């Protein structure tokens, strides 16, 4: 979904589960987060466009690379004028936007099926931690703490997504569970159909442990900063941590009931983060 002048970033962001957390930020930060979200949504929709060919999706992502190059050269297209202002205001790095596109290209160029652990970690860095590196600039965190929080929270959130969406991803030909943990569980040469039918508790256990450790490291970093600076990442950590807890309680045997956190609970988490 390319961003058009008629479709504001705020309207795009209103579809996010974390719209409320973004909405309560001060206006400059709110605009910054809306723009980052709209960019991520646009390139993600390209990568997930099952009605388009892989070649066309790659071409559309390449067009985003050209638009970003023009933006950083001081020649933004009219539809990216607000993003250009946000980039300048918060010092957002070109390389982080490109990393997000790199991650989307990993999906667009062909379905990911049982990547090795280094490839999975690279994917998590590109599609999640790179987004965090953009976001912490808007939140106003110190450079190194922001990078460290992005590293840990981004991976925690993406691993939780992977664990939650196993069957949905398999339905579109994707398997993000790493080949090493699948092999340890006796699943060799994994295919989407094999994964859908398998008991996956053993294969998922290492990812659960990694996600828990990343959440713990992220919480330690956030505890060192004023609540107003980390309100949005803290709510995301609590919300996705709640999803992980539900997944652990449910287990990974077949059938795997879909796990969600209701929107009202997200809002309650936001209120608690702001008040208590």
Secondary structure, DSSP 8 states (H G I E B T S, - for coil): ----TTS-HHHHHTTSTTHHHHHTS-HHHHHHHHHHHHHHHHHHHHHT-TTS-HHHHHHHHHHHHHHHHHHHTT---GGGHHHHHHHHHHT--HHHHHHHHHHHHHHHTS--BS--HHHHHHHHIIIIIHHHHHHHHHHT--HHHHHHHHHHHHHHHHHHHHHHTHHHHHHTT-B-S-HHHHHHTT--S--HHHHHHS--HHHHHHHHHHHHHHHHHHHHHHTTS-HHHHHHHHHHHHHHHHHHHHHHHH-SSSS-------HHHHHHHHHHHHH-
